[in-house]
Amino acid sequence: MTTDVYVSGFGVLSAFGLGPQVLLDGVFAGSPAFGPVTRFDVSRCRTDQAATFPGADGWQTADVASACAQQALDMAGWRHPSQLPVVMASKLRAPGVEPESPAETTERVAARLGLANHRRTFVNACCAAANAIIHGAQLVSTGASAAVLAGGAFLVDRQAFHLFDAAQALAADGRLRPFDQDRQGVLLGDGGAMLLLESGESIRARKARPLARIAGWAMTDDAFHVAQPHTAGAGIAAAVTRSLGRAGIGPDRLTYVNAHGTGTPRNDAGEAAGLHAALGAQAEKVFVSGTKSTTGHALEASGALEAVITLLAIRSSLLPPTAGLRRPDERHPLRHVNAPEHVDVPYALSLNSSVGGVNAAILLAAA
């Protein structure tokens, strides 16, 4: 027997700053946060652009996660952190950049907030935070824990920037344009989010207020290629289908998809194909946008940051646009959000993909 899983609080950081209001003012207005990188030397790179938050200069991953976690606890009105397991995503240790391993980062966050001894860390790149949230939801759903703190954190650093530059994956024109025919690549961005996941019974006992329900989720791996996405989006399609199936709804009840949308030619094409395979006739009726066009790609934290953006879309009845989309790729047409759009959002999906064919889908519903 399983129980419903709700979000009762969250904390979020992006290049726009700390908290949901700056995210609403930036992402939902379609205003890209990109600017010249000043944290390290990028003079020999394809671009000097990333979405960085000046207030986080000098911070480490643990600082971002701790700030977001405290905000989540405060929002939820949770007074007993020692009862909370924590599931967190962060990047693998970069010598000279991060002083500790990912597991040590999770331990440091837990120690700062006085969290419970049950701790787990995910490091599987762009799906890490989504996987952390899904694992947390499974703990609550199965009754293993009444509540879990889950999410991830990432700060743009020299190692990640130069790795993407060496792979020629960064957009040389300094613009991240998901699903645009003229897209040139990805841009990185600071990001972090922690969500307090809680059972309905726990929320009712605390007389707290649920913000949204995690209605479904799925993790898949198409095992197609070590780096390239499946050309037909097989893993994406499976993740979408299984997340909807877990919630017991069909594609006709889905309103919005926050796509992975990295602005890279193969990723966007495969994701669009996967959405068509999963949604069928609804693929051109469901609203789709790529919010990395404003926040940049927060790598390991992207699944948590974008889950919060998706939650805000549900709660505000406002859809964030894909910034800079001028010539949509028509090979697999989608209903792109080109400007902020007011619409009721009973169900919305946050999608992420990673190297090795890994995919994750989190289906959020109005509480």
N, C-alpha and C positions, 0 to 999 in steps of 0.2 A: 504494500500500500504506500502511495506517495502523497505528499502534501504540496499545496501551492507555494510558490516562492515569490516573494515581493522585494522590491527595493524600498527601504525606509529612509535612506539617507545616502548622500554621495558628496564627494569633494573632487574638484577638478582644477587642473592647471593646464594652460596652453600658452602660446606666444602672446595671447591677448591679456594674460594675467591669471590671477587666482580667483576661482569662484564662477558660478553659472552666469551672472549678469554680464560680465565682459565677454563671455562666450556667445551669449545671445546677441549682444551688440555687434560682435565681429562676424562670427560664422553665419548667423542667420540674416545678416545684412549682405552677405556675399563679399566681404572685404578681406582680401588676402593679407596675411600678417608678415609677408616676406620682406627681408631687408638684408643689407650687407652683413656678413659674419665678421665679428670682431674678437671672438674668443680665442682664435688661433689663426695661423697664416693659411690663407686659401688662394694666394696670388698665382699659383701654378695650376689651379683647378679649372674645370670647364665653366663654373659659375661661382660667384661669391655670395649667392643668395641662400638663405634658410629662414625659417620662422622661429626666432629665438626670443625669449622673454628676458629683457635686461635685468629684471628683479631676481632672476635665478642665476645670474653670473656668480661664480664662486660656490654654487650649490653642488651637491652630489645627489645621486639617485635616491638615497635614503631620505634626504631633505624634502624632495618633491613628494615621495610616497607618504612621509610623516605628515606633511602639511595637508595633503588630500585626505588622509585617513582621519585626522583630527576634525576636519570640516565635516566629513561623513558622520562621525559620531555625534557631533554637535547638532547637525541637521536632524538626525534621527532621535535625538534626546536619549541616547544610550549612555547609561551611567555605570555600567559594569564591564569595562574592557577586558578584565581578567577572564571573562567567560567566552571571549571571542577567539575562534581560530582565525588565522590569516593565511590567505593564498595570494601570492604576489608574483608579478612578472617583472623581470629586469634583464638587462643585457649581460652577456658573458664578460668577464673581467678583461679590461684593456690595461695592460701595464702602463703605469704613468698617468692613467686617466681616472680609473676607479681604484680606491685603496683596498677593496675587499671583493670576495666572490659574491655571486648573486644570493647564495644561501646566507652568507654573512650579512648582506644588505637587509634581507628579510628579518633576520635575527635582530639587527639594530633597530629597525622600525618597530618590531614587536616589543623590544625592551623599552624604547622611548614611550610607548603608549600603554605599557603594562598589559599586553595581550596574552592570550592563553598559549599553552605549550604546543598545541597542534599548529604546525607551520609547514607550508609547502611553497616551492618556488618553481616557476616555469621560465624557460629561456629559449623556447622555440620560435625566435624571431617574430615576425609580424602577426602571428596567431597567439603569442604567449599570453597577453592579457585577456583575450577572449577565452582561451583555454582555462585561465585562472578563474574567471567568472563562472564558466560552465562547471568547473570542478566544485566551486563554492555552492552553486545551485544544486548540484547533485548531493552534496552533504546535507543541505537543508531539506531537499525533496525527499530523501530517504529517511529523514529523522535522525541522522547521525549528529546533527547540531541544530539548535533552534535558530542560530544566526551565524553568519560568517562575514568577515571583511575581506573583499576580493578586488583585485585590480592590478595596476602596474604603473611604472614610471620610466621615463627616458628623457635624457638631455642630449642635445646635439653636441657631439664631441669630435675631436680631431680624427680618431680612429674610424668612426662610422662615416664621417664625411669623406675622408680620403679613400675608403674602401668603395663607396658608391661612385666616387669620381673615377677611380681606377677601372671600374666595370663599365664606365661610360653610360651610367644610368641616370646621372643628374641632368636636368633640363638646362641646356646651354643658354637658352633665352631667358632663364630666370622666372619661368612661368610654369606652374603645374596645372595642366588642363586635361582632366580625365575625360575620356570618350570623345575628344576633339580630333578631327582628322590631322591637325597640325601639331599634335602633342609631341614633345621631345623627351620627356622623361619625368623623373620624380624630383622633389625637393624635400629636405628633412625639416622636422620641426620639434620643438620641445613639447612634451605632453605627459600628463599623468592623471589618473583618476582612480579613486577607491570607492567601492559601492558597499553599503551594508545590506546584505541579503538576509531576509528574515521570513520565517514561516508566518502564516496567517494567525495561528494560535498565539505565537509570541507577540505579534503586533497587537492583537486584541487584548491580551493580558496586560500589556503596557499602556493600553489606550492611546497608541501611536497612530500615525497617519501613513498609509502606504502611498508611495509616489507612482509606482507602476508595478506590473506583474511580469515576471519572466515566464512567458507562456510556453516556450519551446527552445530547444537548442540542438546542435549537432556538430560533430567533429568528423571530418573525412580526410582521406589521403588518396589521391588518384595514382600516386607512385609513377607518374608519367616521365619526369625528368628531374634531375637534381636541382635545377634552377628555373627552367621554363614552365609556365602553366600549361595545362592540357588545352589543346587548341579548341576543343569543343566544350570546354568548361565542365567536364564530367564530375569533378570533385565539387565544384560550386553547386551544380545542379543537385547532386546528392545531398549536400548540406542543407540547401533551401528546402528540398522536398521532405527531408527527415525532420527538420525543425517545425515545419507546418504540420506534419503528421503527428508529432508529439503533442502539439497544441490542439489537434483535432479540428483544424480548419483547412479550407481549400484556398487556392491562389486568389479566388474572387473576393476574399475577405481581407486580403493584404492591401494596405494603402501605400506604404512607403518603404523603400530600400535605401539605406545608407551604404553605398557600394564601397568596396575596397579601393577602387579607382585611383591607381598610382600615377596615371598619366603616361605609363609606358605602353608602347604599341601592343605587345603580346598579352600583357596582363589584362588591359581593358577589353581587348577583343575576345579573349577567352571568358572573361567574366560576363560580358554581354551575351555570348553564346550560351553560357550556363544558365543565365536568367531565362532566356527563351526556352531552353530545354525543360526547366523546372516549372515555369509559369504558363507555358503554352500561349493560348489566346490572350491571357491577361498580361503578357510581357509588355505590351505597348499601352496598357491601361494603368499599371502600377507606377507611381511616381518614383524616380530614381535621381539621386544626386551623389556627387563625390566630394565630401567635405575636406579631404586633404588639400583641395584647391585653395583653402583658406588657412588651415592649420599646419600644413606640411605633414609629412609622414613621420609619426612618432614611434616607428618601428615596434619594439616589444610592448609599448604602452598603447599602441593605436587602437586595439580592440576595446580597451576600457574608455579611452577618450571618446571614441565614436559611439560606444554604447550610451554614454551620457548625452551626447548630442542627439541621439535617436530618442532617448527618454524625454529630453527637452522638447523635441518635435511633437511628441504625444501630448505632453502637458500644456504646451503653448498653442497647439493646433496651428503651428507654423512650420513650413518646410524650408530647410536651408538650401540655397541654390548651389550649383556647380559654378564657381567663379571662372570667368574667362572662356566659357564654352561658346564658341562662335560657329563652328562648322561640325556638327555632330556626325560621328562615324555612322553611316547608314547600313553597314553590312548586317547588323543585328539591331534594328531600330528600338529605342527605348523612349519612355516618356520622361524626358529630362526636365528637372526643375531649373529654369533659367533665371528666375527672379524669386524672391521670397513669396511664398504662396500660402494663403490661409485655407486650411482644410482640416476637417475632423480626422484624427488618426487613431482609430481603435487598435490597429495592429501595425507594427513597424519592425523591419528586420535590419540588423547590423551585420555586415559581411566582412570577413577578413580572409586573406590567403597568404601563404608563405612559401619559401623555398622547399623543395622536396614534394610539392603537390599537396601540402597541408591546407585545409580550409576549415573555417569555423563560422557558424551562423548562430546568432542570438535573436530570438523573437520576443519582442517586448509588447505588452498590451496595457491599455488603460486600466488603472486599478478600480 
